[in-house]
Amino acid sequence: MDELTVGIDIGTTSVKAVAADAGGDVQTRVRIPHRVVAPSPDRFEHDPQQAWVDGVLAAWSAVRAGADQPVAAVTVSAMVPSMCGVDSAGMPVTPGLLYGDARGQAPAGRSGDGPGPGDGFDPIPGADASAGPTEGEAAGFARWLAGCDGVEALWPAQSAANHALCGIAAVDSSTAMALAPMSDGQGWAPELLDEIGMTSGQLPAISPGAAAIGERDGALVSAGTIDVLGEQLVAPCGDAGDVLVMCGTTLLPWVLTDQWVEVDGLWTFPSARAGIMAVGGASNAGGLFVDRVRALVGDAPSEELLALGPDDLPVWLPYPRGERTPLHDAARRAELLGLHVGHTPAHVLMAGYEAAGFVVRHHIDLSGLRADRIVAVGGGTQSAAWMQALADTTGLAVDVSTEPCGAALGAAYHSRVTAGLEADISEARRWGRVSHQVEPRPAHAAASGGRYRRFREGTDR
C-alpha cells in the first residue's frame, strides 16, 4: 500500500491541508481560518503566530488524524513575499508582512523607517518609473522589520512553518529566489543585508529542490514551495493557448505560451511544464475584492445571480487597495459606475464577479497571445456565478478544476518527490482533473462587451 503525502498551504485567509494517495485522490482535507489584518489600504499583514505557526500545526494534526495510511512527507506552500521578525527562540515578535504591504516599497537607499511619499508599488518591469528606484518588497520588509525590538532573525512564512513542524527554519530555493535581490535562490546577498543591518546567519538556510530538512511524526518535512507553483503543478492544463486563472484571495491570470514574451505591465515566468511560459500577473480583483462586495451588499445564491438578465449591470473598477498587474498603482480605489435605482444587491454582486472576469480579459488582451480556453482553479471555483461570469466576459469556455485546494494538492505532490516516491515533478499533471465545463452564454457575452469597454475606459484613464 502506497503511503500518503500531505500538502499544507498558508493562504491569505486560511491554512488548507490535504492528504493524497499516489493517484492524487484526496483522502482527507482540512481548513483552518485565520485573520488578515488591513488597518489601512496600504497595510496587509498576518499574525504570524496564528497563521504561520498555530494554523499549520493545527492543520497537520487534523489531516494526519484523518489519514488511514502512514504519511511519508509533508510540504508547506505559502504566498510570496512574506516575512516576519522572530526572537532567539524562533518566536514571532512582529507582524507577518504580506505582498503589497507598503512597508515593502521603500526605494533603494532608504532607511528602515517605513514608506514615505513617492514610494513605489510592485517594483518590477512595467512599474511606474516616476516612483523612483526600488529594491523589491522583501528587502523593504527586511529594512522595516530589522528595526523592530527583539528581532534576531527574519523568516518568510514557509520558514516559520517549517520551524514549527521540525525545528528547522529552512526555506526552499524557489521561495528564496522570490525574495530577490536579497537572494538568488542559492544564497543571501551579504552587501544588501549589511545595509539592512542583518547577516546571512539571521536568514533561513536555503535548501534546494524538494530535499528533506527534517522530520515530524515519522514524516519527512521538505523546505517548502510557493503557492502559485503548487497550484500550477497539478492544474489540469499546461499547453500553449491555455489560460490558467487562479481564483483565490488574489486573482492570478496566466496565459500559457511556448515562446518567451515580455509584455509591459505583466510578468513572464517559466511554467511548471517544460518549454511553456506563463504570461500574466496578480490582481487584487479576486476574493479580496469580491468578499468586500459581499460584505457591503450581502451574499446571494448563484441561482439568483445567474437568473439576472444580460443587459443591465453596473460596472465595478475592482481596486479596493490599489492594483498590482497590469496597473502597478497602489493609489487606485474601487468605483461603481452606472448604478441606478433599479439595481438590487444581486446586480451589484454579479457586477463584482463580472469585474473579476474583466481583469482576466484585460490580461489576455495585453498579452497578445492565443487563448483557447480557461482553466479555473482555487477556492473561487466553488462559486457558479463567478465561473459563469468568467466565461461570459472572456467569451471562452471555462474548465473548472475538481480540487479547490490546488496549492495544497501541488504541495502534496511535491512531498512525493521529497519522500522518493517520484523521481521529479514531471508527472504531476496527472493529478489535475476537470470537474465540469462552463460555456459562455451568447447574450450575456455580447452585453458584457459594452461594459468591458466602460471598464477599460475607467481603468485606462
C-alpha positions as CSV (number, residue, x, y, z in Angstrom):
1,M,0.0,0.0,0.0
2,D,1.4,3.3,-1.1
3,E,1.9,5.9,1.6
4,L,0.1,9.2,1.6
5,T,1.7,12.6,1.3
6,V,0.5,15.9,2.8
7,G,0.5,19.4,1.4
8,I,-0.2,22.4,3.6
9,D,-0.9,25.8,2.1
10,I,-0.8,29.0,4.0
11,G,-3.3,31.2,2.3
12,T,-4.3,34.8,2.9
13,T,-7.4,33.9,4.9
14,S,-6.9,30.3,5.9
15,V,-4.5,27.3,6.1
16,K,-5.6,24.4,3.9
17,A,-4.2,20.9,4.1
18,V,-4.8,17.7,2.1
19,A,-3.5,14.1,2.3
20,A,-3.4,12.5,-1.1
21,D,-2.6,9.0,-2.4
22,A,-0.4,8.1,-5.3
23,G,-3.2,8.8,-7.8
24,G,-3.9,12.2,-6.5
25,D,-7.2,11.2,-4.7
26,V,-7.6,13.3,-1.6
27,Q,-8.2,11.1,1.4
28,T,-8.7,13.9,3.9
29,R,-8.7,17.7,3.9
30,V,-9.0,20.5,6.5
31,R,-9.3,24.3,6.5
32,I,-8.1,26.4,9.5
33,P,-9.3,30.0,9.0
34,H,-7.2,33.0,10.2
35,R,-7.5,36.8,10.1
36,V,-5.9,39.0,7.5
37,V,-5.2,42.4,9.0
38,A,-5.5,45.5,6.8
39,P,-5.9,48.5,9.2
40,S,-5.4,50.8,6.2
41,P,-5.3,50.3,2.4
42,D,-1.5,50.3,2.4
43,R,-1.1,47.7,5.2
44,F,-1.6,44.0,4.7
45,E,-0.4,41.5,7.4
46,H,-0.9,38.3,9.3
47,D,-0.5,37.5,12.9
48,P,2.4,35.0,12.1
49,Q,1.9,33.0,15.3
50,Q,-1.7,32.4,14.4
51,A,-1.4,31.9,10.7
52,W,2.1,30.6,10.1
53,V,2.6,28.5,13.2
54,D,-0.6,27.6,15.1
55,G,-2.6,27.2,11.9
56,V,0.0,25.0,10.3
57,L,0.3,22.8,13.4
58,A,-3.5,22.5,13.7
59,A,-3.8,21.6,10.0
60,W,-1.1,19.0,10.3
61,S,-2.7,17.4,13.4
62,A,-6.1,17.3,11.8
63,V,-5.2,16.0,8.4
64,R,-2.9,13.3,9.9
65,A,-5.6,12.2,12.3
66,G,-8.0,11.8,9.3
67,A,-5.5,9.7,7.3
68,D,-5.9,5.9,7.4
69,Q,-2.4,5.3,6.0
70,P,1.1,6.3,7.0
71,V,2.2,9.8,5.9
72,A,5.5,9.8,4.0
73,A,6.2,13.5,3.8
74,V,4.8,17.0,4.2
75,T,5.4,20.2,2.3
76,V,4.3,23.7,3.2
77,S,3.4,26.2,0.4
78,A,2.7,29.9,1.0
79,M,2.3,33.2,-0.8
80,V,5.3,35.3,-1.6
81,P,6.7,37.6,-0.5
82,S,6.0,37.3,3.3
83,M,8.3,38.0,6.2
84,C,8.3,38.4,10.0
85,G,10.9,39.0,12.7
86,V,11.5,36.3,15.3
87,D,13.4,36.3,18.6
88,S,16.3,34.0,19.5
89,A,13.9,31.2,20.3
90,G,12.2,31.5,16.9
91,M,9.0,33.1,18.3
92,P,7.4,35.8,16.1
93,V,7.7,39.3,17.6
94,T,6.5,41.4,14.7
95,P,3.5,41.3,12.3
96,G,3.9,39.0,9.3
97,L,4.1,41.4,6.3
98,L,2.4,40.2,3.1
99,Y,2.6,41.0,-0.6
100,G,1.5,44.5,-1.4
101,D,2.1,46.0,2.1
102,A,3.6,49.5,1.7
103,R,6.4,48.7,4.1
104,G,7.9,46.7,1.3
105,Q,8.0,49.6,-1.1
106,A,10.9,51.7,0.3
107,P,13.1,52.9,-2.7
108,A,16.6,51.7,-2.7
109,G,18.8,53.5,-0.2
110,R,16.0,54.5,2.2
111,S,16.5,53.7,5.9
112,G,14.1,51.2,7.5
113,D,11.7,53.9,8.8
114,G,8.8,52.8,6.7
115,P,7.4,54.1,3.4
116,G,7.1,57.8,2.5
117,P,5.9,60.0,-0.3
118,G,6.8,58.7,-3.7
119,D,7.3,55.1,-2.7
120,G,6.6,52.6,-5.5
121,F,4.3,49.6,-5.8
122,D,5.2,46.2,-7.2
123,P,8.8,47.2,-8.3
124,I,9.0,45.0,-11.4
125,P,9.2,45.6,-15.2
126,G,6.3,47.8,-16.1
127,A,6.0,49.6,-12.8
128,D,5.7,53.4,-12.8
129,A,9.3,54.8,-13.2
130,S,8.2,58.0,-11.5
131,A,8.1,56.2,-8.2
132,G,11.9,56.1,-8.1
133,P,14.2,53.1,-8.0
134,T,13.1,50.3,-5.7
135,E,14.8,47.1,-4.4
136,G,11.9,44.7,-4.1
137,E,9.2,44.1,-1.5
138,A,11.3,41.6,0.5
139,A,14.2,44.0,1.0
140,G,11.7,46.7,2.1
141,F,10.1,44.3,4.5
142,A,13.6,43.4,5.9
143,R,14.5,47.0,6.4
144,W,11.4,47.7,8.3
145,L,11.5,44.5,10.4
146,A,15.2,44.8,11.3
147,G,14.4,48.0,13.2
148,C,11.8,46.3,15.4
149,D,12.5,45.5,19.0
150,G,13.6,41.9,19.8
151,V,14.2,40.8,16.2
152,E,17.0,38.3,15.9
153,A,16.1,36.7,12.6
154,L,13.9,37.3,9.5
155,W,11.7,34.4,8.3
156,P,9.2,34.0,5.5
157,A,6.0,32.1,6.2
158,Q,7.5,28.8,4.9
159,S,10.4,29.1,7.4
160,A,8.2,29.8,10.4
161,A,6.0,26.8,9.5
162,N,9.0,24.5,9.0
163,H,10.4,25.6,12.3
164,A,7.1,24.8,14.0
165,L,7.0,21.4,12.3
166,C,10.5,20.1,12.6
167,G,12.6,22.7,14.4
168,I,14.5,23.8,11.2
169,A,13.7,27.2,9.8
170,A,14.9,26.4,6.3
171,V,13.4,27.8,3.1
172,D,13.3,26.3,-0.4
173,S,15.3,27.8,-3.3
174,S,12.2,29.0,-5.2
175,T,10.8,31.0,-2.3
176,A,14.3,32.4,-1.7
177,M,14.5,33.4,-5.3
178,A,11.2,35.2,-4.9
179,L,12.9,37.4,-2.3
180,A,15.3,38.8,-4.9
181,P,17.5,40.8,-4.8
182,M,18.0,39.6,-1.2
183,S,18.7,36.1,-2.7
184,D,19.4,34.5,-6.0
185,G,17.9,31.2,-4.8
186,Q,21.2,29.8,-3.7
187,G,22.4,32.2,-1.0
188,W,21.8,35.6,0.5
189,A,23.2,38.9,-0.7
190,P,25.7,40.0,2.0
191,E,26.1,43.6,0.9
192,L,22.4,44.2,0.9
193,L,22.0,42.5,4.2
194,D,24.8,44.6,5.7
195,E,23.0,47.8,4.6
196,I,19.8,46.4,6.3
197,G,21.7,45.6,9.4
198,M,21.4,41.8,9.2
199,T,23.7,38.9,8.3
200,S,23.2,35.7,6.3
201,G,23.1,33.8,9.6
202,Q,19.9,35.7,10.5
203,L,18.1,34.5,7.4
204,P,17.0,30.9,6.9
205,A,19.2,28.2,5.3
206,I,18.3,27.7,1.7
207,S,17.5,24.1,0.7
208,P,17.5,23.1,-3.0
209,G,14.5,21.4,-4.7
210,A,12.4,19.0,-2.7
211,A,15.2,17.9,-0.3
212,A,14.1,16.9,3.2
213,I,15.1,19.2,6.0
214,G,13.7,17.3,9.0
215,E,11.0,15.0,10.3
216,R,7.7,15.3,12.0
217,D,5.8,12.3,13.5
218,G,7.7,10.0,11.2
219,A,7.1,12.1,8.0
220,L,9.8,13.9,6.2
221,V,9.5,17.7,6.1
222,S,10.6,19.5,2.9
223,A,11.8,23.1,2.8
224,G,8.5,24.1,1.1
225,T,7.4,25.8,-2.1
226,I,5.4,28.8,-3.4
227,D,1.6,28.5,-3.6
228,V,1.4,29.5,-7.2
229,L,4.0,26.8,-8.2
230,G,2.0,24.2,-6.3
231,E,-1.2,25.3,-8.0
232,Q,0.4,25.2,-11.4
233,L,1.9,21.8,-10.7
234,V,-1.4,20.0,-10.6
235,A,-3.6,22.2,-12.7
236,P,-5.4,20.3,-15.5
237,C,-3.7,22.4,-18.2
238,G,-0.3,23.2,-19.5
239,D,-0.4,23.6,-23.2
240,A,0.1,26.8,-25.2
241,G,-3.2,28.5,-25.6
242,D,-4.5,27.5,-22.1
243,V,-5.3,30.3,-19.7
244,L,-4.8,29.3,-16.1
245,V,-6.8,31.5,-13.8
246,M,-6.2,31.1,-10.1
247,C,-9.3,32.3,-8.2
248,G,-8.2,32.9,-4.7
249,T,-7.9,36.0,-2.5
250,T,-5.5,37.2,-5.2
251,L,-6.7,36.7,-8.8
252,L,-3.8,35.3,-10.9
253,P,-4.4,35.1,-14.7
254,W,-1.7,33.3,-16.7
255,V,-1.7,32.9,-20.5
256,L,0.4,29.9,-21.4
257,T,2.7,30.1,-24.5
258,D,5.6,28.2,-26.0
259,Q,7.6,31.4,-26.5
260,W,9.3,33.9,-24.2
261,V,7.2,37.1,-24.4
262,E,7.7,40.2,-22.3
263,V,4.7,42.5,-22.0
264,D,4.7,45.9,-20.4
265,G,2.9,45.7,-17.1
266,L,2.7,41.9,-17.0
267,W,5.1,39.2,-15.7
268,T,6.6,36.3,-17.6
269,F,7.8,33.1,-15.8
270,P,8.6,29.5,-16.8
271,S,5.5,27.4,-16.0
272,A,5.5,24.0,-14.3
273,R,5.7,22.4,-17.7
274,A,9.0,22.3,-19.6
275,G,9.1,24.7,-22.5
276,I,5.9,26.5,-21.6
277,M,5.9,30.1,-20.3
278,A,3.2,31.8,-18.3
279,V,2.5,35.5,-19.1
280,G,0.2,37.3,-16.7
281,G,0.3,38.5,-13.1
282,A,-1.5,39.1,-9.8
283,S,-4.6,41.3,-9.3
284,N,-6.5,42.5,-6.2
285,A,-9.8,41.8,-8.0
286,G,-10.1,38.2,-6.7
287,G,-11.6,37.2,-3.4
288,L,-10.1,40.2,-1.7
289,F,-12.4,42.4,-3.8
290,V,-15.4,40.0,-4.2
291,D,-15.6,39.3,-0.4
292,R,-15.6,43.1,0.2
293,V,-18.6,43.5,-2.1
294,R,-20.4,40.6,-0.3
295,A,-19.7,42.3,3.0
296,L,-21.3,45.5,1.7
297,V,-24.4,44.2,-0.1
298,G,-24.8,40.7,1.3
299,D,-24.4,37.3,-0.4
300,A,-26.9,35.8,-2.8
301,P,-27.2,32.3,-4.1
302,S,-25.7,31.7,-7.5
303,E,-29.1,30.7,-8.9
304,E,-30.4,34.2,-8.2
305,L,-27.3,35.8,-9.8
306,L,-27.4,33.7,-12.9
307,A,-31.1,34.5,-13.4
308,L,-30.3,38.2,-13.9
309,G,-30.8,39.5,-17.4
310,P,-27.8,40.2,-19.7
311,D,-28.2,43.9,-20.3
312,D,-28.4,45.8,-17.0
313,L,-25.4,45.5,-14.7
314,P,-23.3,48.3,-13.2
315,V,-19.6,48.3,-13.7
316,W,-17.0,47.9,-10.9
317,L,-13.5,49.2,-11.1
318,P,-12.3,46.5,-8.6
319,Y,-9.4,48.1,-6.8
320,P,-10.2,48.3,-3.0
321,R,-6.5,48.6,-2.1
322,G,-4.8,49.5,-5.3
323,E,-3.9,47.2,-8.2
324,R,-0.9,45.0,-9.0
325,T,-0.7,43.9,-12.6
326,P,-1.1,45.4,-15.1
327,L,-1.5,48.8,-13.4
328,H,1.1,48.8,-10.6
329,D,-0.7,51.6,-8.8
330,A,-1.2,51.5,-5.0
331,A,-3.4,54.6,-5.1
332,R,-6.3,53.1,-7.1
333,R,-9.6,52.7,-5.3
334,A,-12.7,50.8,-6.2
335,E,-15.5,52.6,-8.0
336,L,-19.0,51.6,-9.0
337,L,-20.2,53.0,-12.3
338,G,-23.7,53.2,-13.8
339,L,-25.6,52.3,-10.6
340,H,-29.3,53.2,-10.8
341,V,-32.4,52.9,-8.6
342,G,-33.5,49.7,-10.2
343,H,-30.3,47.8,-9.3
344,T,-30.5,45.3,-6.4
345,P,-27.8,43.9,-4.2
346,A,-27.7,40.9,-6.6
347,H,-26.9,43.2,-9.5
348,V,-24.1,44.8,-7.6
349,L,-22.6,41.4,-6.5
350,M,-22.9,39.9,-10.0
351,A,-21.1,43.0,-11.3
352,G,-18.3,42.2,-8.9
353,Y,-17.9,38.8,-10.4
354,E,-18.0,40.3,-13.9
355,A,-15.3,42.8,-12.9
356,A,-13.0,39.9,-11.9
357,G,-13.6,38.5,-15.4
358,F,-12.8,41.8,-17.0
359,V,-9.5,41.8,-15.3
360,V,-8.7,38.4,-16.7
361,R,-9.8,39.6,-20.2
362,H,-7.6,42.7,-19.8
363,H,-4.6,40.4,-19.1
364,I,-5.3,38.2,-22.1
365,D,-5.7,41.3,-24.4
366,L,-2.5,42.8,-23.2
367,S,-0.6,39.6,-23.7
368,G,-1.5,39.4,-27.4
369,L,-1.3,35.7,-27.1
370,R,-3.6,32.9,-28.3
371,A,-6.3,32.0,-25.7
372,D,-8.2,28.8,-26.4
373,R,-9.8,28.0,-23.1
374,I,-9.7,29.0,-19.4
375,V,-8.8,26.5,-16.7
376,A,-10.0,27.8,-13.3
377,V,-8.5,26.7,-10.0
378,G,-8.7,27.8,-6.4
379,G,-11.4,28.4,-3.9
380,G,-13.4,30.8,-6.1
381,T,-14.3,27.9,-8.4
382,Q,-16.9,26.9,-5.9
383,S,-19.0,29.9,-7.0
384,A,-21.1,29.0,-10.0
385,A,-21.8,32.7,-10.6
386,W,-18.1,33.6,-10.7
387,M,-17.3,30.8,-13.1
388,Q,-20.2,31.8,-15.4
389,A,-19.1,35.5,-15.3
390,L,-15.6,34.4,-16.2
391,A,-16.9,32.6,-19.3
392,D,-19.3,35.4,-20.3
393,T,-16.7,38.2,-20.0
394,T,-13.9,36.4,-21.9
395,G,-16.0,34.5,-24.4
396,L,-14.0,31.4,-23.5
397,A,-15.1,28.0,-22.2
398,V,-14.0,27.6,-18.6
399,D,-12.8,24.1,-17.4
400,V,-13.3,24.1,-13.6
401,S,-10.7,22.1,-11.6
402,T,-12.1,19.3,-9.4
403,E,-9.9,20.2,-6.4
404,P,-10.4,23.7,-4.9
405,C,-7.3,23.4,-2.7
406,G,-4.9,23.2,-5.6
407,A,-1.9,24.7,-3.9
408,A,-2.1,22.2,-1.1
409,L,-2.6,19.4,-3.6
410,G,0.5,20.6,-5.5
411,A,2.5,20.7,-2.3
412,A,1.4,17.1,-1.6
413,Y,2.8,16.0,-4.9
414,H,6.0,17.9,-4.1
415,S,6.1,15.8,-0.9
416,R,6.1,12.6,-3.1
417,V,9.4,13.8,-4.6
418,T,10.8,14.5,-1.1
419,A,9.8,11.0,0.0
420,G,11.4,9.4,-3.1
421,L,8.0,8.2,-4.3
422,E,8.5,10.2,-7.6
423,A,11.8,11.0,-9.3
424,D,10.7,14.6,-10.1
425,I,7.7,16.8,-10.7
426,S,7.4,15.9,-14.4
427,E,4.3,13.7,-13.9
428,A,2.4,16.0,-11.6
429,R,-0.1,17.0,-14.2
430,R,-1.7,13.5,-13.9
431,W,-3.3,14.7,-10.7
432,G,-5.1,17.6,-12.5
433,R,-8.8,16.9,-13.1
434,V,-11.7,18.9,-14.6
435,S,-14.9,18.8,-12.7
436,H,-17.1,20.4,-15.4
437,Q,-17.0,23.0,-18.2
438,V,-18.9,26.3,-18.2
439,E,-19.7,27.7,-21.7
440,P,-20.3,31.4,-22.4
441,R,-23.9,32.5,-22.7
442,P,-24.1,34.3,-26.0
443,A,-26.5,37.1,-25.0
444,H,-24.6,37.8,-21.8
445,A,-21.2,37.6,-23.6
446,A,-22.4,40.2,-26.1
447,A,-23.8,42.5,-23.5
448,S,-20.7,42.3,-21.3
449,G,-18.6,43.6,-24.2
450,G,-20.0,47.1,-23.8
451,R,-19.4,47.0,-20.1
452,Y,-15.9,45.8,-20.7
453,R,-15.3,48.9,-22.8
454,R,-16.5,51.1,-19.9
455,F,-14.3,49.1,-17.6
456,R,-11.3,49.8,-19.8
457,E,-12.1,53.5,-20.1
458,G,-12.2,53.8,-16.3
459,T,-9.1,51.7,-15.8
460,D,-7.0,53.4,-18.5
461,R,-7.8,57.0,-17.5
